Amino acid sequence: MGDAKEREIRKYSRTESQHLRLKRTKIRLTDFRTIKVIGKGAFGEVRLVQKVDTGKVYAMKSLQKAEMLKRDQVRRHYPQMGR
């Protein structure tokens, strides 16, 4: 029973290490390839993107901060930024 428990602990330790490594990775715009624009609004657009390394598909919202500041909408969309 001791060996089985040690193997399980090592397996979870490896999984945790991989998770923590991924969590520390910075995500950049260059990590994605735009497939198509799927929506446009007053402050930006929503794109269908594919992550280059994994091939997974996501929706990415990009906002124009200058336009939001001009219309005083930053607090509504990003309460932590406030003024």
Steps between C-alpha positions, in 0.01 A plus 500: 500500500791737570627485140158574352456798728846637410429463127172687543671779694768533229228510231314780678826685565583491126150618411522785751841606365364511146198702615716753687733535201204574272360747751826701499508518119416841360245496220569738213302609198758329279403165657174517303402502133183685403251282316230762454331801661169382644367823647557875521382747759548859611828428682660218305443162347478128571716267296507127457864406561705183506785446746805429287661234723191297595260568213216572744244757386388792722302822479718804575353838586717803428401841631618846400599657830527854356141486378380368837684780684351758266151376580583445871411130485815351657342456844206313352715246313803491733399597854850424630648774278267780609632855506 
